Amino acid sequence: MNTCTPQELGLQTQFTLPKRPDWRIGVIGLGGISRAHLAAYRSMGWQVVAAAEIDLDRARRAQQQWGIHRIYDRYEDLIADPQVEVISLLTHPTLREPVVQAAAQAGKPLQTEKPLGDDLPLCERMVRMAQESGIPFAVSQNYRWHPAVFFARQIIERGLIGTPYFASIEIHGTQDVELADHDFYAVCDDFLTVQWNTHLADLLRCFVGRDARRVLARTGRMNGQNFRSDNLLISIADYGEGCSGHILHNELLRSEMQRNECRVEGDRGSLIFSVWGTELIFDSQEIPGGARRLEFDAGALPNTFCGPMGDFLASIETGREPTISARRNLATLRQVLAEHRSAQAGGVWVEIEGQER
Ligand SMILES: NC(=O)c1ccc[n+]([C@@H]2O[C@H](COP(=O)([O-])OP(=O)(O)OC[C@H]3O[C@@H](n4cnc5c(N)ncnc54)[C@H](O)[C@@H]3O)[C@@H](O)[C@H]2O)c1
């Protein structure tokens, strides 16, 4: 098969990063995902000057490991800390609105982990609050910055496969076994439909460049599965005239045959890759010679969590809207909440109101 490099296609080979190297970040929540964020920020030289955590043992361990200057048990104190310029909220959605409110009052930019929230009116309220106070407010959807996705997005944006009419993501994983004892994911009611799907629905939106108008989702179980919520999801998204998407997500595997494949079809070509993969295959009518493999060095890109924060900090410097602003992310949230409702109703089409880009 023919090969090519990102350079030959004129693709961006580095994430969009801020000009200032020494941004001062305050982190709220020092749980599991904070380790990925802290490592990412450190790798870029962004300083974590303070953190807020209610579990003080956990906070002390993190402080030692990461050399965080100040630890608070109240997020209000972190937001008031004059050294903190930007807030990174890394808790579950049980804590969102009061932090947005306090950040808005303090005039400090805020990026939150996904999901933005689990209730649409609340999320719309938070977006309004941030808009009215003028603070930049974004969501960390780091999957868009996995290396294969980073290059796939650019291939699509350059029009190399034409106008997308179909995108699909298929995942077969083992989390029903690996996370069987997890204190949150194993017992929540929306593991695939909302918690996970926030990543996948966001990717589909990004691949097709449109927001879903209606969705239909079915979930399924395996006898003897560990998780409380169904660990098999099949969903269809209708993006309007001439464009559909599909997610097949199975976390029930009792084998080592894990698999992940994304496929984007356009009216001038096709694109296939794995979200976590190190290669990408595409065939474009814009480039004669048939299908080719894009060869890229995934290790040359920063950690995926640098992507959303780098974009956010750069957006603050230039005054543009962050790529994944909370306002834009409402469309992802509307889609996953509609999919959850559809699945709960046994798989009926659910219309999604209020979509705008
Ligand atoms: N991007 C990804 O790939 C990815 C992966 C895992 C989790 N996540 C997301 O990250 C978020 C957190 O997940 P996690 O696995 O780290 O959860 P976690 O339970 O391990 O950590 C959450 C932390 O927040 C702390 N906390 C709770 N209330 C607080 C408060 N009022 N003030 C300060 N700290 C408080 C908890 O004590 C805990 O340490 C979730 O929204 C989850 O969906 C994203």
Ligand as a Chemical Component Dictionary entry (heavy atoms), coordinates in Angstrom:
data_LIG
# 
_chem_comp.id                   LIG 
_chem_comp.type                 NON-POLYMER 
_chem_comp.pdbx_formal_charge   0 
_chem_comp.three_letter_code    LIG 
# 
loop_
_chem_comp_atom.comp_id 
_chem_comp_atom.atom_id 
_chem_comp_atom.alt_atom_id 
_chem_comp_atom.type_symbol 
_chem_comp_atom.charge 
_chem_comp_atom.model_Cartn_x 
_chem_comp_atom.model_Cartn_y 
_chem_comp_atom.model_Cartn_z 
_chem_comp_atom.pdbx_ordinal 
LIG N1  N1  N 0  -11.018 11.956 29.706 1  
LIG C1  C1  C 0  -10.998 10.703 30.107 2  
LIG O1  O1  O 0  -10.536 9.818  29.416 3  
LIG C2  C2  C 0  -11.572 10.385 31.459 4  
LIG C3  C3  C 0  -11.255 9.178  32.082 5  
LIG C4  C4  C 0  -11.756 8.961  33.376 6  
LIG C5  C5  C 0  -12.571 9.908  33.984 7  
LIG N2  N2  N 1  -12.893 11.044 33.319 8  
LIG C6  C6  C 0  -13.775 12.056 33.915 9  
LIG O2  O2  O 0  -13.084 12.715 34.968 10 
LIG C7  C7  C 0  -13.982 13.060 36.024 11 
LIG C8  C8  C 0  -13.413 12.515 37.333 12 
LIG O3  O3  O 0  -13.246 11.112 37.215 13 
LIG P1  P1  P 0  -12.221 10.308 38.160 14 
LIG O4  O4  O 0  -12.177 8.948  37.635 15 
LIG O5  O5  O -1 -10.963 11.077 38.326 16 
LIG O6  O6  O 0  -13.033 10.334 39.539 17 
LIG P2  P2  P 0  -12.456 10.107 40.998 18 
LIG O7  O7  O 0  -13.625 9.766  41.866 19 
LIG O8  O8  O 0  -11.277 9.197  40.972 20 
LIG O9  O9  O 0  -11.914 11.546 41.396 21 
LIG C9  C9  C 0  -12.744 12.626 41.703 22 
LIG C10 C10 C 0  -12.057 13.404 42.828 23 
LIG O10 O10 O 0  -12.800 14.587 43.094 24 
LIG C11 C11 C 0  -12.762 14.800 44.507 25 
LIG N3  N3  N 0  -13.844 15.688 44.910 26 
LIG C12 C12 C 0  -15.163 15.410 44.991 27 
LIG N4  N4  N 0  -15.837 16.488 45.443 28 
LIG C13 C13 C 0  -14.909 17.465 45.615 29 
LIG C14 C14 C 0  -14.990 18.823 46.078 30 
LIG N5  N5  N 0  -16.154 19.384 46.464 31 
LIG N6  N6  N 0  -13.839 19.528 46.128 32 
LIG C15 C15 C 0  -12.651 18.987 45.764 33 
LIG N7  N7  N 0  -12.518 17.704 45.329 34 
LIG C16 C16 C 0  -13.634 16.956 45.270 35 
LIG C17 C17 C 0  -12.905 13.388 45.064 36 
LIG O11 O11 O 0  -12.517 13.310 46.429 37 
LIG C18 C18 C 0  -11.982 12.609 44.145 38 
LIG O12 O12 O 0  -10.643 12.598 44.618 39 
LIG C19 C19 C 0  -15.343 12.457 35.630 40 
LIG O13 O13 O 0  -16.174 13.468 35.121 41 
LIG C20 C20 C 0  -15.006 11.429 34.557 42 
LIG O14 O14 O 0  -16.024 11.251 33.595 43 
LIG C21 C21 C 0  -12.391 11.313 32.082 44 
# 
loop_
_chem_comp_bond.comp_id 
_chem_comp_bond.atom_id_1 
_chem_comp_bond.atom_id_2 
_chem_comp_bond.value_order 
_chem_comp_bond.pdbx_ordinal 
LIG N1  C1  SING 1  
LIG C1  O1  DOUB 2  
LIG C1  C2  SING 3  
LIG C2  C3  SING 4  
LIG C2  C21 DOUB 5  
LIG C3  C4  DOUB 6  
LIG C4  C5  SING 7  
LIG C5  N2  DOUB 8  
LIG N2  C6  SING 9  
LIG N2  C21 SING 10 
LIG C6  O2  SING 11 
LIG C6  C20 SING 12 
LIG O2  C7  SING 13 
LIG C7  C8  SING 14 
LIG C7  C19 SING 15 
LIG C8  O3  SING 16 
LIG O3  P1  SING 17 
LIG P1  O4  DOUB 18 
LIG P1  O5  SING 19 
LIG P1  O6  SING 20 
LIG O6  P2  SING 21 
LIG P2  O7  DOUB 22 
LIG P2  O8  SING 23 
LIG P2  O9  SING 24 
LIG O9  C9  SING 25 
LIG C9  C10 SING 26 
LIG C10 O10 SING 27 
LIG C10 C18 SING 28 
LIG O10 C11 SING 29 
LIG C11 N3  SING 30 
LIG C11 C17 SING 31 
LIG N3  C12 SING 32 
LIG N3  C16 SING 33 
LIG C12 N4  DOUB 34 
LIG N4  C13 SING 35 
LIG C13 C14 SING 36 
LIG C13 C16 DOUB 37 
LIG C14 N5  SING 38 
LIG C14 N6  DOUB 39 
LIG N6  C15 SING 40 
LIG C15 N7  DOUB 41 
LIG N7  C16 SING 42 
LIG C17 O11 SING 43 
LIG C17 C18 SING 44 
LIG C18 O12 SING 45 
LIG C19 O13 SING 46 
LIG C19 C20 SING 47 
LIG C20 O14 SING 48 
# 
